[in-house]
Amino acid sequence: MNVLIVLTSHDELGSTGRKTGFWLEELAAPYYRLEQAGATITLASPKGGRPPLDPKSNEPDSQTDDTRRFEADPKASAALDSTLVLGTVDPADYDAVFYPGGHGPLWDLAEDPDSIKLIEDTLRAGKPVALVCHAPGVLRHVTDPDGTPLVQGRPVTGFTNSEEAAVGLTDVVPFLVEDELTAKGGVYSKGADWGSYVVRDGLLITGQNPASSAGAADVLVTVLGELAKA
């Protein structure tokens, strides 16, 4: 079972002068759930090498047992230091793809042709894709074979407008995930702000926020198990 985790390479929070990147919990929680399920994990990012970590995701209030474990894990740190360049990745080599969020993906992965192709090729090959928090926003240009938006008519979730307002970035991000998924025809739903909420539609799994990352990984493991038995 080979799983590819795709991280952002973008580190600028718009024109605020502040830094962004990937959200640590959204990498760490899935990393260990997938590892526990026996997956071989590969990390990739648009630029390769060590991707930028959103500094806020490693502040005390955002730390979890998984993030502390990841920070102290030499194997995990080595994997993070040497992410593959996304454009060199062959989707055929992986059984599933997982996208952590953080605000960074809204700038780079949402517009990245390699990311778009990876998601399209993976799903069309009958393999699952999971995305959490801001990462469902990277589906904005992904289409079905007939050219319609992938999310059109499909149940999805992602970071809510109210959660974005709560972190004060509504006017900073290039687009709001909730609005974008809805505009593309997605059947958007959400749970309570900051609570775990995961939606599965066949091979497509989306999670609302950082607290949903473990749950999204658990659903991904379930889907992989179903496919293995099929």
Disulfide bonds with the S-S distance in Angstrom:
none
